[in-house]
Amino acid sequence: MRINLRTIAIAAVAVLLAPSLTLLAEETPSGGVKDGKSADAAVSSSGEPGVPMAASSQAPAADYSGGMSLNTPKVEIFLGYSYLRAVPTLAAGNRFVYLNGGSASIAFNFNRYLGLVGDFGDYNDSQLRLNGDLSPGVVVNSSGNAYTYLFGPRLSFRGHGRLTPFAQVLVGGVHASDVTISGGCTGTGCTPLPAETKLALTAGGGLDVGLSRHIALRLIQAEYLMTRFNDNTTGASASQNDVRLSAGLVFRFGGGPPPPPPAPPAALTYSCSANPSSAFPGDAIVVTGSAMNILPGRTAVYTWSADGGAITGTSSTANIDTKGLAPGTYHARGNVSEGGKPGESADCSAAFTIRAFEGPTVSCSANPSTVTSGASSSITASGMSPQNRTLTYSYTSTSGTVSGSGTTATLSTAGAATGAITVNCNVVDDLGQTATAPATVTVVSPVAAAAPTTSALCSISFDRDARRPARVDNDAKACLDGIALNLQQSSDAKIALVGSAGSDEKGGKRLAAERATNTKAYLVKEKGIDSSRITTYTGSESGKTVSTTLIPAGATFDANGDTAIE
């Protein structure tokens, strides 16, 4: 029975170690129960040899889990010494009094906090104390072993330091071999304690101290151990209370290197700017601050000051009233604070410039720039203020009279001498700043109108009809139609008709007069021209024609050599 249980324990350790061997790139120690140390076993009886207190196992101490954290090993293997003792006093059926031995455990960590543990212990007794009938008690040499195999969860508290506290609860079994009295004892009395396999449970915790990435020292593992051995006097199963103390080395595998300690928070920084950075007195300026590295959850406190103007604001922006500031460069200063420690406050400064008010400008123009004496010219002024201040316009001139307000005025040259007149366009803003620009108007004398003159129109020929030498034919009518149109368009104009005859024509003077009279008759009767506007003459030149002359109003017809027809 002893060999079978030992074989089972070794096989269980091998099964638990197998995943770690495939998980790790480096070798891990193979598991098994460690050697036990000698311990006292006592038998308490009330008439028969007492119940021996044999050795018990220790609870595994696995390094705290870290899951995906870089400093959390995947597998932890513990090898160490265990001490087992009954508490508070020997109870019925308790075989463990003062036992020494070894224990081994393997832990698989699922995450930073939670792991699964398999724990195996091997304890040995070399002495047996018999009480009761052998009072006051006899200590004899004996031999026997106890084995524990426990499994359960572990809760680790893993941080960035070397210390790893943990707590665990394990459930499993305990096997105690029969205890025999050595030294030549024979008979049934030499085996006072029979072999038993019973339920076992541990609850407790421990503390690991990291020595390197892969090795830790388990300073202490302290656990309550409960067993259910039979009471030898009654044969009934009973609960026994024990304490198990262990210490040893922990070998860690898998996971990554521990993360570096968290970097200290970056120092608070603050920058600010003024908008606009250049302004005139009275203009509003906004100062904006930008804070960096404010810690989450902190409340930033902002304060502002300025060496010019009135600044107000309790947030990351402030307003500056520049009214009354003299021209120059000033500074707004801000402070942001999230605490009283170094690096938890910062300052900034933003410069702004106040410029002097700029005076207005004006341009001046005249249309037309040249006028006759007595005529007028329109004057236009175009003023501008860089600060868009209110402008007032006025005008002066060196001659004539100028009138008007606003951006336009009128120059009258009545009574002004000929020559150049200078007109000044003036502007003044609400601060009394002025500007002036000139425009020139040239006055000239009126030009006398040219006297109207007569103009010759078309000439009518009478040489095509020999039988009727004074007849107005169609060609003549076409000419006379055009003359009638001119007279209709110029209602104050007149026309002179001068008839002529050829030198070889008989009765030439009569024919000349008849030709002029027939022409007049066509204009009066056919074209509706007032006869008072038509004057007829006979000419002294040779020719079978009637010449026509347009006489505008005011013009005089030169009838020299011609004779008027009555």
C-alpha positions as CSV (number, residue, x, y, z in Angstrom):
1,M,0.0,0.0,0.0
2,R,2.9,2.4,0.8
3,I,4.5,1.8,-2.5
4,N,1.3,2.4,-4.4
5,L,0.6,5.7,-2.8
6,R,4.1,6.9,-3.3
7,T,3.9,5.9,-7.0
8,I,0.6,7.8,-7.3
9,A,2.1,11.0,-5.8
10,I,5.1,10.9,-8.1
11,A,2.9,10.3,-11.1
12,A,0.7,13.2,-10.1
13,V,3.7,15.6,-9.8
14,A,4.9,14.4,-13.2
15,V,1.4,15.1,-14.8
16,L,1.4,18.6,-13.3
17,L,4.9,19.3,-14.4
18,A,4.3,18.2,-18.0
19,P,2.5,21.4,-19.1
20,S,5.3,23.6,-17.7
21,L,7.9,21.6,-19.6
22,T,6.1,22.3,-22.9
23,L,5.4,25.9,-21.9
24,L,9.0,26.9,-21.0
25,A,12.0,27.1,-23.2
26,E,14.2,26.3,-20.3
27,E,14.3,23.2,-18.0
28,T,12.1,23.0,-14.9
29,P,12.8,20.8,-12.0
30,S,10.7,17.6,-12.1
31,G,8.3,17.3,-9.2
32,G,8.1,14.8,-6.5
33,V,7.6,14.6,-2.8
34,K,10.6,15.8,-0.8
35,D,12.4,13.8,1.8
36,G,10.9,13.9,5.3
37,K,12.6,14.8,8.5
38,S,12.4,12.8,11.7
39,A,9.6,13.7,14.1
40,D,8.0,12.5,17.3
41,A,4.8,10.5,17.1
42,A,2.8,10.0,20.3
43,V,0.2,7.6,21.2
44,S,-2.5,8.7,23.7
45,S,-4.6,5.9,25.0
46,S,-6.8,5.2,27.8
47,G,-6.0,1.6,28.5
48,E,-4.4,0.6,25.1
49,P,-1.4,2.0,23.3
50,G,-2.3,5.6,22.5
51,V,-3.0,7.2,19.2
52,P,0.3,8.2,17.5
53,M,0.8,11.7,16.3
54,A,2.5,11.3,13.0
55,A,3.9,13.7,10.5
56,S,1.7,15.8,8.1
57,S,2.4,17.5,4.9
58,Q,2.7,21.2,4.1
59,A,0.6,23.4,1.9
60,P,2.1,24.7,-1.4
61,A,3.1,28.2,-1.7
62,A,2.7,29.4,-5.3
63,D,3.8,32.8,-6.4
64,Y,1.0,35.3,-6.9
65,S,-0.5,35.2,-10.4
66,G,-0.3,38.0,-12.9
67,G,-2.1,36.7,-15.9
68,M,-1.1,38.8,-18.9
69,S,1.2,41.0,-16.7
70,L,4.8,40.7,-17.7
71,N,6.0,40.0,-14.2
72,T,3.7,37.0,-13.6
73,P,5.2,33.6,-14.0
74,K,3.1,30.9,-15.7
75,V,4.4,28.1,-13.5
76,E,5.8,28.1,-10.0
77,I,7.4,25.1,-8.3
78,F,8.1,25.0,-4.6
79,L,10.5,22.6,-2.8
80,G,11.1,22.8,0.9
81,Y,10.9,21.7,4.5
82,S,7.6,21.2,6.4
83,Y,6.9,20.9,10.1
84,L,3.6,19.4,11.3
85,R,2.1,19.6,14.8
86,A,-1.2,18.8,16.4
87,V,-3.1,21.8,18.0
88,P,-4.1,22.7,20.6
89,T,-3.6,19.4,22.2
90,L,-3.6,15.8,21.1
91,A,-7.1,14.9,20.0
92,A,-8.6,11.4,19.7
93,G,-7.5,9.8,16.5
94,N,-4.8,12.4,15.8
95,R,-1.7,10.7,14.5
96,F,0.4,13.9,14.0
97,V,2.1,15.4,17.0
98,Y,5.6,16.6,16.0
99,L,6.5,15.5,12.5
100,N,9.2,16.8,10.1
101,G,9.3,16.2,6.4
102,G,9.4,17.8,3.0
103,S,6.8,19.1,0.6
104,A,6.6,20.1,-3.0
105,S,3.9,22.0,-4.9
106,I,3.3,23.3,-8.4
107,A,1.1,26.2,-9.2
108,F,-0.3,27.3,-12.6
109,N,-1.2,31.0,-12.7
110,F,-4.3,32.0,-14.8
111,N,-3.8,35.7,-14.3
112,R,-2.2,38.1,-11.9
113,Y,-4.3,37.0,-9.0
114,L,-5.6,33.5,-9.4
115,G,-3.8,30.2,-9.7
116,L,-4.3,26.4,-9.3
117,V,-2.1,24.5,-6.9
118,G,-1.1,20.8,-6.5
119,D,0.6,20.1,-3.2
120,F,2.4,16.8,-2.1
121,G,4.1,16.1,1.2
122,D,6.0,13.2,2.7
123,Y,6.5,13.0,6.5
124,N,8.4,10.4,8.6
125,D,8.4,9.4,12.3
126,S,11.3,7.6,14.1
127,Q,10.1,7.6,17.6
128,L,6.8,6.7,19.2
129,R,5.6,7.8,22.7
130,L,3.3,5.4,24.4
131,N,1.1,6.7,27.2
132,G,-1.8,5.3,29.3
133,D,-0.9,1.9,30.8
134,L,2.8,2.6,30.3
135,S,2.5,5.7,32.5
136,P,4.4,7.9,32.8
137,G,5.1,7.0,29.2
138,V,7.7,5.1,27.2
139,V,9.5,6.4,24.1
140,V,10.4,3.7,21.7
141,N,11.9,3.6,18.3
142,S,9.4,3.3,15.5
143,S,9.0,3.6,11.7
144,G,6.2,5.0,9.6
145,N,5.3,7.5,6.9
146,A,2.5,9.9,6.1
147,Y,1.7,11.3,2.6
148,T,-0.5,14.2,1.7
149,Y,-1.8,15.1,-1.8
150,L,-3.9,18.3,-1.9
151,F,-5.3,20.5,-4.7
152,G,-7.1,23.9,-4.8
153,P,-7.0,27.5,-5.8
154,R,-4.6,30.2,-4.7
155,L,-5.1,34.0,-4.5
156,S,-1.9,36.0,-4.9
157,F,-1.3,39.7,-4.3
158,R,1.3,40.5,-6.9
159,G,2.7,44.0,-7.2
160,H,5.9,45.6,-8.6
161,G,8.0,44.8,-5.6
162,R,9.8,41.6,-4.5
163,L,7.2,40.5,-1.9
164,T,4.4,38.3,-2.9
165,P,1.8,37.3,-0.2
166,F,-0.7,34.7,-1.0
167,A,-3.6,32.7,0.5
168,Q,-4.9,29.3,-0.5
169,V,-7.4,26.5,0.3
170,L,-6.5,22.9,-0.6
171,V,-8.6,19.7,-0.4
172,G,-7.4,16.2,-0.9
173,G,-6.3,13.1,1.0
174,V,-3.8,11.9,3.5
175,H,-2.4,8.4,3.8
176,A,-0.6,7.2,7.0
177,S,1.2,3.9,6.9
178,D,1.1,1.5,9.8
179,V,3.5,2.4,12.6
180,T,5.7,-0.3,13.9
181,I,7.9,-0.5,16.9
182,S,11.4,-1.3,15.8
183,G,14.3,-2.8,17.9
184,G,13.3,-6.5,17.9
185,C,9.7,-6.1,18.8
186,T,7.5,-9.0,17.6
187,G,3.8,-9.8,17.8
188,T,0.6,-7.8,17.2
189,G,1.5,-5.2,19.8
190,C,4.4,-4.1,17.7
191,T,2.1,-2.4,15.3
192,P,0.1,0.0,17.5
193,L,-1.2,2.2,14.6
194,P,-2.8,0.7,11.4
195,A,-2.5,2.2,7.9
196,E,-5.3,4.7,7.1
197,T,-6.2,6.9,4.1
198,K,-8.5,9.8,4.9
199,L,-9.8,13.2,3.8
200,A,-7.5,16.2,4.4
201,L,-8.0,20.0,4.1
202,T,-5.7,23.0,4.5
203,A,-6.3,26.7,4.6
204,G,-3.6,29.4,5.1
205,G,-1.1,31.5,3.2
206,G,2.5,32.5,2.9
207,L,5.0,35.1,1.8
208,D,7.5,34.8,-1.1
209,V,10.5,37.1,-1.5
210,G,11.9,37.4,-5.0
211,L,15.7,36.7,-5.4
212,S,15.8,36.9,-9.1
213,R,13.5,36.5,-12.1
214,H,13.3,32.8,-11.7
215,I,14.0,32.1,-8.0
216,A,12.2,33.2,-4.9
217,L,12.6,32.4,-1.2
218,R,9.4,31.3,0.6
219,L,10.0,32.7,4.0
220,I,6.9,31.2,5.6
221,Q,3.9,29.2,4.7
222,A,1.5,28.7,7.6
223,E,-1.7,26.6,7.3
224,Y,-4.4,25.0,9.3
225,L,-4.5,21.2,8.5
226,M,-7.7,19.1,9.2
227,T,-7.7,15.3,9.0
228,R,-10.3,12.7,9.5
229,F,-8.5,9.7,11.1
230,N,-10.4,7.1,13.1
231,D,-10.4,7.2,16.9
232,N,-8.6,3.9,17.8
233,T,-10.7,3.5,20.9
234,T,-14.1,3.8,19.2
235,G,-13.2,3.1,15.6
236,A,-15.3,6.1,14.5
237,S,-14.0,8.8,12.1
238,A,-13.2,12.1,13.9
239,S,-11.7,15.5,13.0
240,Q,-8.1,16.4,14.0
241,N,-6.7,19.9,14.0
242,D,-3.0,20.5,13.0
243,V,-0.7,23.3,12.0
244,R,1.7,23.0,9.1
245,L,4.7,25.3,8.7
246,S,6.8,25.3,5.5
247,A,9.8,27.1,4.0
248,G,12.0,26.7,1.0
249,L,12.7,27.8,-2.6
250,V,10.2,28.7,-5.4
251,F,11.3,28.2,-9.0
252,R,9.4,30.4,-11.5
253,F,9.0,29.8,-15.2
254,G,7.2,31.5,-18.1
255,G,5.9,35.0,-18.3
256,G,8.1,38.0,-19.2
257,P,10.6,40.2,-17.4
258,P,9.1,42.3,-14.7
259,P,7.9,45.7,-16.0
260,P,9.9,48.7,-15.2
261,P,8.6,50.7,-12.3
262,P,6.1,53.3,-13.4
263,A,7.6,56.5,-14.7
264,P,7.1,59.5,-12.5
265,P,4.4,61.8,-13.9
266,A,5.6,64.4,-16.3
267,A,5.9,67.8,-14.9
268,L,3.1,70.2,-15.5
269,T,3.7,72.7,-18.3
270,Y,1.8,75.8,-19.3
271,S,1.9,78.1,-22.4
272,C,-0.3,81.0,-23.3
273,S,-0.8,83.5,-26.2
274,A,-2.6,86.8,-26.7
275,N,-5.1,87.4,-29.5
276,P,-4.7,89.8,-31.1
277,S,-1.1,90.4,-30.1
278,S,-1.3,94.0,-31.4
279,A,-4.2,96.3,-30.7
280,F,-5.3,99.9,-30.1
281,P,-6.3,101.4,-26.8
282,G,-9.8,100.2,-26.0
283,D,-9.6,97.0,-28.1
284,A,-10.4,93.7,-26.3
285,I,-7.6,91.1,-26.0
286,V,-8.1,87.5,-25.1
287,V,-5.3,85.5,-23.5
288,T,-5.6,81.7,-23.8
289,G,-3.5,79.2,-21.8
290,S,-2.8,75.6,-22.6
291,A,-1.8,73.3,-19.8
292,M,-0.1,69.9,-20.4
293,N,0.3,66.8,-18.2
294,I,-2.5,67.6,-15.7
295,L,-3.0,64.4,-13.7
296,P,-6.4,62.6,-14.1
297,G,-8.8,63.5,-11.4
298,R,-7.0,66.7,-10.4
299,T,-8.7,70.1,-10.6
300,A,-6.6,72.8,-12.2
301,V,-6.7,76.3,-10.6
302,Y,-5.9,79.2,-12.9
303,T,-4.8,82.7,-11.9
304,W,-3.9,85.7,-14.2
305,S,-2.1,89.0,-13.9
306,A,-0.9,91.7,-16.3
307,D,1.4,94.7,-16.1
308,G,-1.0,96.8,-18.2
309,G,-4.8,97.0,-18.5
310,A,-7.4,95.2,-16.4
311,I,-7.3,91.4,-16.7
312,T,-10.1,89.1,-15.6
313,G,-10.5,85.3,-15.7
314,T,-10.4,82.2,-13.5
315,S,-10.2,79.5,-16.3
316,S,-7.7,78.8,-19.0
317,T,-8.8,82.0,-20.8
318,A,-8.7,85.6,-19.6
319,N,-9.8,89.0,-21.0
320,I,-7.8,92.2,-21.0
321,D,-9.4,95.7,-21.0
322,T,-6.9,98.0,-22.7
323,K,-8.9,101.2,-22.4
324,G,-6.6,104.1,-21.5
325,L,-3.4,102.1,-22.1
326,A,-0.4,104.1,-23.4
327,P,1.3,102.8,-26.6
328,G,3.9,100.1,-25.7
329,T,4.5,96.4,-25.0
330,Y,2.9,94.7,-22.1
331,H,2.8,91.1,-20.6
332,A,0.0,88.9,-19.4
333,R,1.1,86.2,-16.9
334,G,-0.8,83.0,-16.0
335,N,-0.4,80.3,-13.4
336,V,-1.9,76.9,-13.3
337,S,-1.7,74.6,-10.2
338,E,-3.0,71.1,-9.4
339,G,-1.3,70.8,-6.0
340,G,1.4,72.1,-3.8
341,K,4.2,69.7,-4.6
342,P,7.1,70.4,-7.0
343,G,6.1,70.0,-10.6
344,E,2.4,70.5,-9.8
345,S,2.3,74.2,-10.9
346,A,3.5,76.1,-14.0
347,D,3.7,79.7,-15.3
348,C,3.3,81.3,-18.7
349,S,3.7,84.7,-20.2
350,A,2.2,86.3,-23.3
351,A,3.3,89.7,-24.8
352,F,0.9,92.1,-26.4
353,T,1.5,95.5,-28.0
354,I,-0.7,98.7,-27.8
355,R,-0.3,100.9,-30.8
356,A,-0.9,104.6,-31.0
357,F,-4.1,105.7,-32.9
358,E,-3.4,106.4,-36.5
359,G,-4.8,109.5,-38.1
360,P,-7.2,109.4,-41.1
361,T,-6.4,109.8,-44.7
362,V,-8.4,111.4,-47.5
363,S,-8.3,111.7,-51.3
364,C,-10.0,114.5,-53.3
365,S,-11.2,114.6,-57.0
366,A,-13.1,117.1,-59.2
367,N,-15.5,116.2,-62.1
368,P,-15.1,117.9,-64.5
369,S,-11.7,119.2,-63.8
370,T,-12.1,122.0,-66.5
371,V,-15.2,124.2,-66.7
372,T,-16.2,127.4,-68.4
373,S,-16.6,130.5,-66.3
374,G,-19.8,130.3,-64.3
375,A,-20.1,126.5,-64.6
376,S,-20.0,124.1,-61.6
377,S,-17.8,121.0,-60.8
378,S,-18.6,118.1,-58.5
379,I,-16.1,117.5,-55.7
380,T,-15.7,114.0,-54.2
381,A,-13.8,113.2,-51.0
382,S,-12.9,109.6,-49.9
383,G,-11.7,109.4,-46.3
384,M,-10.4,106.4,-44.3
385,S,-9.6,105.7,-40.6
386,P,-7.4,102.7,-39.8
387,Q,-9.5,102.2,-36.6
388,N,-12.8,102.9,-38.4
389,R,-13.4,106.0,-36.4
390,T,-16.1,108.5,-37.2
391,L,-15.1,111.1,-39.8
392,T,-16.4,114.6,-40.5
393,Y,-15.9,116.2,-43.9
394,S,-15.5,119.9,-44.8
395,Y,-14.4,121.8,-48.0
396,T,-12.6,125.1,-48.8
397,S,-11.6,126.7,-52.2
398,T,-9.2,129.4,-53.3
399,S,-11.9,131.0,-55.6
400,G,-15.6,130.6,-56.3
401,T,-17.8,129.1,-53.7
402,V,-17.9,125.4,-52.5
403,S,-20.9,124.0,-50.6
404,G,-21.8,120.6,-49.3
405,S,-21.1,118.1,-46.5
406,G,-20.4,114.4,-46.3
407,T,-18.3,112.9,-49.1
408,T,-19.5,115.2,-51.9
409,A,-19.7,119.0,-52.5
410,T,-20.2,121.4,-55.5
411,L,-17.8,124.1,-56.6
412,S,-19.6,127.1,-58.3
413,T,-17.3,129.3,-60.5
414,A,-19.7,132.1,-60.9
415,G,-17.8,135.4,-60.7
416,A,-14.5,133.5,-60.5
417,A,-11.6,134.6,-62.8
418,T,-10.3,132.2,-65.4
419,G,-7.5,130.0,-64.2
420,A,-6.9,127.3,-61.6
421,I,-9.0,127.0,-58.5
422,T,-7.7,124.7,-55.6
423,V,-10.4,122.9,-53.6
424,N,-9.3,121.3,-50.3
425,C,-11.2,118.2,-49.0
426,N,-10.8,118.0,-45.2
427,V,-11.6,115.2,-42.7
428,V,-11.4,115.1,-38.9
429,D,-12.0,112.0,-36.7
430,D,-13.6,111.9,-33.2
431,L,-10.1,112.3,-31.7
432,G,-9.4,115.5,-33.5
433,Q,-6.9,114.0,-35.9
434,T,-7.2,115.6,-39.4
435,A,-6.2,115.0,-43.0
436,T,-6.4,117.3,-46.1
437,A,-6.1,116.6,-49.9
438,P,-6.5,119.1,-52.8
439,A,-8.2,118.9,-56.1
440,T,-7.7,121.5,-59.0
441,V,-10.5,122.9,-61.2
442,T,-9.5,125.0,-64.2
443,V,-11.8,127.8,-65.3
444,V,-11.7,128.8,-69.0
445,S,-13.6,131.6,-71.0
446,P,-16.6,130.5,-73.1
447,V,-15.8,129.9,-76.8
448,A,-17.9,132.1,-79.3
449,A,-20.2,130.1,-81.5
450,A,-19.4,130.1,-85.2
451,A,-21.7,132.1,-87.5
452,P,-24.1,129.8,-89.5
453,T,-23.3,129.5,-93.3
454,T,-25.3,128.5,-96.3
455,S,-24.7,125.2,-98.0
456,A,-25.4,124.2,-101.6
457,L,-27.7,121.3,-102.1
458,C,-28.4,119.2,-105.2
459,S,-28.8,120.9,-108.7
460,I,-31.8,120.2,-111.0
461,S,-31.2,119.7,-114.7
462,F,-33.7,120.6,-117.4
463,D,-31.9,119.5,-120.6
464,R,-33.6,116.2,-121.1
465,D,-37.0,117.4,-122.4
466,A,-36.5,119.7,-125.4
467,R,-40.2,120.2,-126.0
468,R,-40.9,121.1,-122.3
469,P,-37.6,122.8,-121.2
470,A,-39.1,124.0,-117.9
471,R,-40.7,120.8,-116.7
472,V,-39.7,119.3,-113.4
473,D,-39.1,115.6,-114.3
474,N,-38.7,112.6,-112.0
475,D,-35.0,113.0,-111.6
476,A,-35.6,116.5,-110.4
477,K,-38.3,115.4,-108.0
478,A,-35.8,112.9,-106.4
479,C,-33.5,115.8,-105.6
480,L,-36.3,118.0,-104.4
481,D,-37.6,115.2,-102.0
482,G,-34.2,115.3,-100.3
483,I,-34.4,119.1,-100.0
484,A,-37.9,118.9,-98.5
485,L,-36.6,116.5,-95.8
486,N,-33.8,118.9,-94.9
487,L,-36.3,121.8,-94.6
488,Q,-38.6,119.6,-92.4
489,Q,-35.7,118.7,-90.1
490,S,-34.5,122.3,-89.8
491,S,-37.7,124.2,-89.3
492,D,-36.0,127.6,-89.1
493,A,-34.0,127.2,-92.2
494,K,-34.8,128.6,-95.7
495,I,-33.9,127.7,-99.2
496,A,-32.9,129.8,-102.3
497,L,-33.7,128.5,-105.8
498,V,-31.7,130.1,-108.7
499,G,-33.0,129.3,-112.3
500,S,-30.6,129.5,-115.2
501,A,-30.9,129.2,-119.0
502,G,-28.5,128.3,-121.7
503,S,-26.9,131.1,-123.8
504,D,-28.4,129.6,-127.0
505,E,-31.9,129.3,-125.7
506,K,-34.5,131.8,-126.9
507,G,-36.3,133.6,-124.2
508,G,-33.6,132.5,-121.8
509,K,-34.5,134.9,-119.0
510,R,-38.2,133.8,-119.1
511,L,-37.2,130.1,-119.1
512,A,-34.9,130.6,-116.1
513,A,-37.6,132.2,-114.1
514,E,-40.1,129.6,-115.1
515,R,-37.8,126.8,-114.1
516,A,-37.3,128.3,-110.6
517,T,-41.0,128.9,-110.2
518,N,-41.9,125.3,-111.2
519,T,-39.3,124.0,-108.7
520,K,-40.9,126.1,-105.9
521,A,-44.3,124.9,-106.9
522,Y,-43.3,121.2,-106.4
523,L,-41.9,121.9,-102.9
524,V,-45.0,123.9,-101.9
525,K,-47.7,121.8,-103.4
526,E,-46.2,118.3,-103.4
527,K,-44.0,118.4,-100.3
528,G,-45.9,120.9,-98.1
529,I,-43.1,123.4,-97.6
530,D,-44.2,126.9,-96.6
531,S,-43.7,129.2,-99.6
532,S,-42.4,131.9,-97.3
533,R,-39.3,129.8,-96.7
534,I,-38.5,129.6,-100.4
535,T,-37.0,132.5,-102.4
536,T,-36.6,132.3,-106.2
537,Y,-34.0,134.0,-108.4
538,T,-32.8,134.1,-112.0
539,G,-29.1,133.7,-112.3
540,S,-26.6,135.2,-114.6
541,E,-24.7,132.0,-115.4
542,S,-25.4,129.9,-118.4
543,G,-27.0,126.5,-117.9
544,K,-30.3,124.7,-118.1
545,T,-30.5,124.2,-114.3
546,V,-32.0,125.3,-111.0
547,S,-29.4,125.5,-108.1
548,T,-30.5,125.1,-104.5
549,T,-29.0,126.7,-101.4
550,L,-29.9,125.9,-97.8
551,I,-30.0,129.0,-95.6
552,P,-29.8,128.2,-91.8
553,A,-31.2,130.6,-89.3
554,G,-28.9,133.5,-88.9
555,A,-27.2,132.9,-92.3
556,T,-27.4,135.2,-95.3
557,F,-27.7,134.2,-98.9
558,D,-25.3,135.9,-101.3
559,A,-27.6,136.9,-104.2
560,N,-24.9,138.9,-106.0
561,G,-25.6,138.7,-109.7
562,D,-29.0,137.1,-109.2
563,T,-32.4,138.7,-109.7
564,A,-35.2,138.0,-107.4
565,I,-38.5,136.8,-109.1
566,E,-41.5,138.8,-108.0
